[in-house]
Amino acid sequence: MFAHSCAAIGVVETLKAFALRAVLPVLNPNITDSNYDDRNSTDTASPIRNEELEMPDSEAQKHATRYLTAPERFIYYVLSHLDINYQEYDFVDIGCGKGRVLLVASRFPFRSIYGIELSQKALKIAENNIRTYRSADQKCFDIQIRNEDARCFEPSIANTVYYFFRPFDTVTLDTVMTKIASKLRGQGKAIYVVCVWPDLASVLKKFELLGFRTIRTQKIIVALFNYTIFFLQ
């Protein structure tokens, strides 16, 4: 776990987390490497209070979680271990927030990149981030965001990588994944799901019951970034 944490979030952050874990019963830091925004003239790390989310559906807001983003290094590390031909896949971030994952994903040659976001405030910030983002490493320029409730999202019948960084609780996750599985199972398309979830035990069984196969499960020192990669065909 220590070695994987060093690779995923860096030695310094791992040592800091390890030290905190020794004295705190619960570790839930907001490791966001804010210099990412300084380097890219973006706004992806600053928090959004729940009352500022501007969600039109009160039921959806009830199941939404606090806005957080992950370090660039972690996102890149996870996506680089998919072992796929990126040019044959679309990338979809469900609950994309301010869009950092979309921007990091654009460093890979995905066929297209989509973000699904219900919060009007987060959506506007993400759209501005996409407009201002410039990187010599960018390989995909087809980046779009849809203002949509994840529960109403209709998945395309295409090779796709779905990404979830705990944008909502397991109730909504179950609804979204049931729809994806029922529409895409047996269609001859390769579906990968990257699920970053602190309590992996709460989601593993759900995915397996829907026919997903577990490709990789990894816990790290910072439980916030525990993740599993699932596959469905």
C-alpha positions as CSV (number, residue, x, y, z in Angstrom):
1,M,0.0,0.0,0.0
2,F,2.8,2.4,0.9
3,A,4.6,1.8,-2.4
4,H,1.5,2.2,-4.5
5,S,0.6,5.4,-2.6
6,C,4.0,6.8,-3.5
7,A,3.4,6.1,-7.1
8,A,-0.1,7.4,-7.2
9,I,0.1,10.6,-5.1
10,G,3.9,11.1,-4.6
11,V,6.3,10.4,-1.7
12,V,5.8,13.7,0.1
13,E,2.0,13.4,0.3
14,T,2.2,9.8,1.2
15,L,4.6,10.5,4.1
16,K,2.4,13.3,5.3
17,A,-0.7,11.1,5.1
18,F,1.1,8.3,6.9
19,A,2.1,10.6,9.7
20,L,-1.4,11.9,10.1
21,R,-2.8,8.4,10.0
22,A,-0.7,7.5,13.0
23,V,-2.5,10.1,15.2
24,L,-5.9,10.4,13.6
25,P,-8.6,7.7,13.6
26,V,-10.0,8.9,10.3
27,L,-8.0,10.3,7.4
28,N,-9.8,12.3,4.8
29,P,-7.5,15.1,3.5
30,N,-8.2,17.3,0.6
31,I,-5.0,16.8,-1.3
32,T,-5.5,18.8,-4.4
33,D,-2.0,20.1,-5.5
34,S,-3.4,23.6,-6.0
35,N,-0.3,24.5,-8.1
36,Y,-2.0,22.6,-10.9
37,D,-4.4,25.6,-11.3
38,D,-1.5,28.1,-11.1
39,R,0.3,26.3,-13.9
40,N,-2.7,26.0,-16.1
41,S,-4.7,29.2,-15.3
42,T,-7.7,27.1,-14.2
43,D,-10.0,26.8,-11.2
44,T,-10.4,23.2,-10.3
45,A,-9.3,22.9,-6.6
46,S,-11.3,25.5,-4.7
47,P,-14.4,24.0,-2.9
48,I,-18.0,24.6,-3.7
49,R,-20.5,24.6,-0.8
50,N,-23.5,22.4,-1.2
51,E,-25.8,25.5,-1.1
52,E,-23.9,27.0,-4.0
53,L,-24.2,24.0,-6.3
54,E,-27.3,25.4,-8.1
55,M,-28.9,22.0,-8.7
56,P,-32.4,22.2,-10.1
57,D,-33.4,18.8,-8.6
58,S,-33.5,18.7,-4.8
59,E,-33.6,14.9,-4.8
60,A,-30.3,14.8,-6.8
61,Q,-28.7,17.3,-4.4
62,K,-29.7,15.2,-1.5
63,H,-27.6,12.3,-2.9
64,A,-24.7,14.6,-4.0
65,T,-21.4,14.5,-2.1
66,R,-19.1,17.4,-1.1
67,Y,-17.0,18.7,-4.1
68,L,-13.4,17.5,-4.1
69,T,-10.9,16.9,-6.8
70,A,-7.9,14.6,-7.0
71,P,-4.2,15.4,-7.6
72,E,-3.2,15.5,-11.3
73,R,-0.6,12.8,-10.6
74,F,-3.2,10.4,-9.2
75,I,-5.6,10.9,-12.1
76,Y,-2.9,10.4,-14.7
77,Y,-1.5,7.4,-12.9
78,V,-4.8,5.6,-12.8
79,L,-5.7,6.4,-16.4
80,S,-2.2,5.3,-17.6
81,H,-2.8,1.8,-16.2
82,L,-5.9,1.0,-18.3
83,D,-3.9,-1.0,-20.8
84,I,-6.1,0.0,-23.8
85,N,-5.7,1.7,-27.2
86,Y,-7.1,5.1,-26.1
87,Q,-7.9,6.1,-29.7
88,E,-10.6,3.5,-29.8
89,Y,-12.4,4.7,-26.6
90,D,-14.6,7.6,-25.5
91,F,-14.0,8.9,-22.0
92,V,-16.9,10.0,-19.8
93,D,-16.6,11.5,-16.3
94,I,-19.9,11.2,-14.4
95,G,-20.1,14.1,-12.1
96,C,-17.2,16.0,-13.6
97,G,-17.4,19.0,-11.3
98,K,-15.0,21.7,-12.4
99,G,-13.4,19.5,-15.0
100,R,-9.9,18.6,-13.8
101,V,-10.3,14.9,-14.7
102,L,-11.4,15.9,-18.2
103,L,-8.3,18.1,-18.6
104,V,-5.9,15.4,-17.3
105,A,-7.7,12.8,-19.5
106,S,-7.0,15.0,-22.6
107,R,-3.3,14.1,-22.2
108,F,-4.3,10.7,-23.6
109,P,-5.5,10.3,-27.2
110,F,-9.1,9.4,-26.4
111,R,-11.5,9.5,-29.3
112,S,-13.6,12.0,-27.3
113,I,-14.0,13.3,-23.8
114,Y,-17.4,14.1,-22.1
115,G,-18.3,15.4,-18.7
116,I,-21.7,14.9,-17.1
117,E,-22.5,17.6,-14.5
118,L,-25.8,18.7,-12.9
119,S,-24.5,21.7,-10.9
120,Q,-24.9,24.9,-12.9
121,K,-22.1,26.6,-11.0
122,A,-19.6,23.8,-11.5
123,L,-20.6,23.4,-15.1
124,K,-19.8,27.1,-15.9
125,I,-16.4,26.9,-14.2
126,A,-15.6,23.7,-16.0
127,E,-16.5,25.2,-19.4
128,N,-14.2,28.2,-18.7
129,N,-11.4,25.8,-17.6
130,I,-11.7,24.0,-20.9
131,R,-11.5,27.2,-22.9
132,T,-8.5,28.5,-21.0
133,Y,-6.5,25.2,-20.7
134,R,-3.4,24.9,-22.8
135,S,-0.9,22.1,-22.6
136,A,1.9,20.9,-24.8
137,D,0.9,17.3,-23.7
138,Q,-2.7,17.6,-24.8
139,K,-3.7,14.9,-27.2
140,C,-7.5,15.0,-27.3
141,F,-9.2,18.3,-28.1
142,D,-12.8,17.1,-28.4
143,I,-14.0,17.9,-24.9
144,Q,-17.6,18.6,-24.1
145,I,-19.7,18.9,-21.0
146,R,-23.4,18.1,-20.7
147,N,-25.6,19.7,-18.1
148,E,-27.5,16.5,-17.1
149,D,-28.7,14.5,-14.2
150,A,-26.6,11.3,-14.1
151,R,-29.7,9.3,-13.4
152,C,-31.1,10.4,-16.8
153,F,-27.8,9.8,-18.7
154,E,-28.1,7.6,-21.7
155,P,-24.8,5.8,-22.5
156,S,-23.7,5.4,-26.1
157,I,-23.1,2.0,-27.5
158,A,-19.4,2.4,-28.0
159,N,-16.1,1.5,-26.4
160,T,-16.0,3.7,-23.3
161,V,-14.1,4.5,-20.2
162,Y,-16.4,5.7,-17.4
163,Y,-14.9,7.6,-14.4
164,F,-16.5,8.1,-11.0
165,F,-14.8,10.0,-8.2
166,R,-17.6,9.6,-5.7
167,P,-19.8,12.4,-7.1
168,F,-22.8,11.0,-5.2
169,D,-23.8,8.2,-2.8
170,T,-24.2,4.5,-3.6
171,V,-27.9,4.9,-4.2
172,T,-27.4,7.1,-7.3
173,L,-24.3,5.0,-8.3
174,D,-26.5,1.9,-8.3
175,T,-29.1,3.6,-10.6
176,V,-26.5,4.9,-13.0
177,M,-24.5,1.6,-13.3
178,T,-27.7,-0.5,-13.7
179,K,-28.6,1.6,-16.7
180,I,-25.1,1.4,-18.2
181,A,-24.9,-2.4,-17.7
182,S,-28.4,-3.1,-19.0
183,K,-27.8,-1.1,-22.2
184,L,-24.2,-2.2,-23.0
185,R,-24.0,-5.8,-21.7
186,G,-23.7,-8.1,-24.7
187,Q,-23.4,-5.3,-27.3
188,G,-19.8,-6.3,-28.2
189,K,-18.3,-3.1,-26.9
190,A,-15.5,-2.8,-24.3
191,I,-16.6,-0.9,-21.2
192,Y,-14.1,0.1,-18.4
193,V,-15.2,1.8,-15.2
194,V,-12.7,3.6,-13.0
195,C,-14.4,3.9,-9.6
196,V,-12.5,6.0,-7.0
197,W,-14.4,5.3,-3.7
198,P,-13.2,5.4,-0.1
199,D,-15.2,2.4,0.9
200,L,-14.6,-0.1,-2.0
201,A,-16.5,-2.9,-0.2
202,S,-19.7,-0.9,-0.7
203,V,-19.4,-0.9,-4.5
204,L,-17.6,-4.1,-5.4
205,K,-20.6,-6.3,-4.8
206,K,-22.9,-4.0,-6.8
207,F,-20.7,-4.1,-9.8
208,E,-20.2,-7.9,-9.7
209,L,-24.0,-8.4,-9.5
210,L,-24.3,-6.3,-12.7
211,G,-21.9,-8.5,-14.6
212,F,-18.7,-6.4,-14.3
213,R,-15.4,-8.1,-13.9
214,T,-12.8,-6.6,-11.5
215,I,-9.6,-5.8,-13.3
216,R,-7.7,-4.0,-10.5
217,T,-8.4,-3.0,-6.9
218,Q,-6.0,-0.8,-5.0
219,K,-6.2,0.7,-1.6
220,I,-3.7,3.4,-0.7
221,I,-2.7,5.3,2.4
222,V,-5.2,8.1,1.6
223,A,-8.4,6.1,1.6
224,L,-10.1,8.9,-0.3
225,F,-8.3,7.6,-3.4
226,N,-8.9,3.9,-3.1
227,Y,-10.0,2.7,-6.5
228,T,-11.2,-0.3,-8.6
229,I,-11.2,-0.7,-12.4
230,F,-14.1,-2.8,-13.7
231,F,-14.7,-4.3,-17.2
232,L,-17.9,-5.2,-19.0
233,Q,-18.4,-6.6,-22.5
